[in-house]
Amino acid sequence: MLLTLILTMVSCTEERTKIKVYAWTGGPGEATDSVLRAKFEDLKAKGIDGLMYNGGQDPKTYKRVGALVKEAGMEFHTWIPTMVQGKNPKLPKELYAFNRNGESAYDKPAYVDYYKFLCPNKEGTYNFLAEMYGNVAAVEEVDGIHLDYIRFPDVILAEGLWDKYGLVMDREFPDYDYCYCDDCTSDFKELTGIDIKEAEDPSQVQEWKQFRYDLITTIVGRISEVVHGKGKQLNAAVFPGPSIAKKLVRQEWNKWALDAVYPMNYNDFYLKGPEWVGEITKEEVEAVNTTKPVYSGLFICPNPENKTKENDPENHGLLPSELEEAIRGSMESGAAGICLFTPERMKPEHWEAFERAIYKDYTIKESN
Ligand SMILES: [Zn+2]
């Protein structure tokens, strides 16, 4: 009798096996505390362990929202874009990147109006980011800073987007190739002796690629000192690979000073099926040599019944029927967990598939 009672108590207090799940979300807009509290409690109940929360750059917003997220029992990471910065009195025009045609991303951004990328090779850029991230990291409720757009503009666009922008990006074109500001070109010349402005085809100069990977790697390292100095974690949303990340946006993220990495394994952008998520996760886990957790970012289809009629890949993504395969593939390839883009895009059928997939131990291959 006593033994039965003890066993019952043990099984009641034991937590159900579950994979770690994060989600990208944001706000708060005009939402009241009680509305936010209900939303966060709902996400926690569904199995979300932490939020990457996009709420601007004001530390006060993160203090308020962070308190509610922590109250609901979740981790709180602030999701704030890095190199993409809209017009701001603290950011003079000279800090923005220049393409190979000599055009500034400030007044002639590539692809879309918000693509106003800073040059990572300027002290003014670092000083702005260090102050902004430092102030947010100082907020008690913040567990970590989540970098996004920590890269150059897409010199090659993901193939799923070619139709949308009417482009065939089988090589690097000058309009989308950054940064050719005087600091970047002269520092590169000093380092290597190569005048990149005289190169017949800069895309064939390996040192020039590496120089720009290193500029991003260096600024991540400097930001990590600021954030770690406040006792907080640093992580980032990155392109997949890093083979794809290097080729498309010059992120050599396997070398970055991060505590965790969140590759956006958005298969539809690469015209791939859900099985590809596991394949690319394998490369990602091997790239960091299991020194840090990889959380596989999953892109959810917001309107599954319309997916085949949608031309814009922003409206594509994983169907409920594909979600379990993407989660299993990620976990069996060594991911530490997953991250949903976004919980708001999830339909009831997605949540059902999600629940079937997250309460499993993927370290042991199932025998049935
Ligand atoms: Zn530059």
Residues whose N, C-alpha, C, O or C-beta is under 5 A from the ligand:
A	BS01	ZN	C119 N121 C179 Y180 C181 C184
